[in-house]
């Protein structure tokens, strides 16, 4: 069974050619609140990151994959496992679809499905979690549709535009 290929998308490891794509995402201030970024990234730093992207998840404690549209082979987004904790068999999940016109097409849904399957079958993780801003209805819907459960609200967790915002913590436990 191929774990990282779906009907309309496939997930692949980062390549040096992804530099411009990652540069756009990391430097798009409209997306900074999702990743808690506060400063831009240089091409130099992203190039260094890509040079070390060959490390496996056990070395790097994270795994970032591109989400590619099978029809056009275009890269439409990124999906991550971060804060990887092999001792406790858990990791955080992050996902972003870059362009508005690529959202609500099922790319994120299929990518999350593939990543959950990969995390539970190949990495043998026991649980995944996601931190989601309360006003991010699309992400909340996406994750809850896969069985992620709200386990808490972190009050005044993130500061954006001189205002504090709550963040929800969702968790998915593999009971198999």
N, C-alpha and C positions, 0 to 999 in steps of 0.2 A: 504494500500500500504506500502510495506517495503522500507524505504528510503535509508538504507545503505547497501543494497545487490543488486549486479548487476548480469550479466550473468557469468562472469569469476572471479570476485573478490567480497569481502565484506570488509567493513570498520568496525573496532571495537575499543572500548576503550582500553587504555593501561592497561596492566596487569603486576604484578611483574615479570612474566616470560620474559618480554620484555627487561629486564635490559641489557643483553649481546648484543641484537640487537641495542638498542639505544646507548650503549657504543661504538660499532663499528662505527656507523654513526657519532656520535658527535666527535669521535677522529680520523676520517679519514681526514687527512689534505688536501687531494685532493678535498674534498667537502666543506672545510671551506669558500671558496670564495662565495659559494651559500648562506650560512647563515650568512655571515659576522662574523664568529667565528675566534678568534685569539689565544685561549688557549684551552688546552685539558680539559675534564671533568673527574672527578674521579668516580669510581663506587659508592662511598659513596654519592656524590652529585646527581647522577642519581637515586640511591635508594630513597633518600629523595624526589626527584621530583616525582617518581612513587607513593610514599606514599601519596602525595597530589594530584595525578591525578584524584581523585574522585570528586574534586571540579567541579561544573558545570561552563559553559562558562561565566555566569554572575558574578561569584566569581573570577575566575581565569583570565578572559578577554582573554582567549585562549582555543582552543580545539585541541588536537593532537590525531589523529586516526591512527591506523596501517592499512596498505593495505595488505590484505591476499588473496592469490591465492586459489580459491574455490577447485580446483582439488587436490592440495597437502596440503592445509591449512597452507602453509609456509607464513611467513611474508616477503613481498618483498619491502615494503617501508613505508613511513609516509606521511600523508597529514595533514596540519594544517590550522586552522583559528586563526589568531593572531591579536593583536591590536584591539580587539573587542570593538566596541563603540555602545552600545545599544541606547543611546540618538540619535545618527545620523544614526543608523541602517546600520552600515558598518563594514567590517573586511577585513584584508589582508589574502591572501592565499599563502601557501607554499607547495611544493610537492617534494619528492625525492624518487627515486627507487634506492635501494642500489647497486645491482650488474649489471654490463654491460649486462650479459646474460638475465636479466629480463626486460631490456629496449626494446622499440619498439615492445612490445607484446600486447599493448593496455591497460596495467594495469593502467598507469597514466591517460589515456583518460577516462577510465571508472570510476576511483576514482574521477577525477575532475568533471565529470558529476554528480555522486552521491552527492558530496559535494555541488555543486552549487544548486542542487535540495533541499538538506537539508537546506542550508542557506536561500534560498528564501521561502520555504514552511513552514518549522518547526520553524526557528528562525525569520522569517518575515523580513529579511534584505532587504534593498533597494539597496545596492551596495557592490561589492567585488572589491578588487584591488590586483595587483601582481607587485612586483618589480623584474625585470629581467635584468641580465647583457646583454649588446648588443650582445655579442658573443655567447650567449646561444640560438642557433637557434631552438633546440628541444623544449625548454620551450616556446619560442616566438610562434612557430607554434601551440603547444598545446593550449595555452591560446587564441590566435586569432581565432582558429577554433571553440571556444565556444563563440565568439562574444566580447571578451575583446578588447577594443580599446586603442591604444597608445594615451596617453594624454600629455606626456611630457618626456623629457630626462633630467636626473639629471647629469650635467657635472662634470667630475672628482669626482664622488661620492664615489667610493670605491678604496682603495689603496691596491694593491697586488703586491708583489715582487718589491717594490719600484717604481711602476708605477700606475698612476691613471686611472681608467676605468669609463666610463659612465654607467649609469643604466637607464633603461626605466621603466616608470610607466604606467601600463595598468589598465583599469577600465571596469567593467561590471555593468551596471545599470539595475535593475529589473523594467521594465515599466508595470508590471501587477498589 
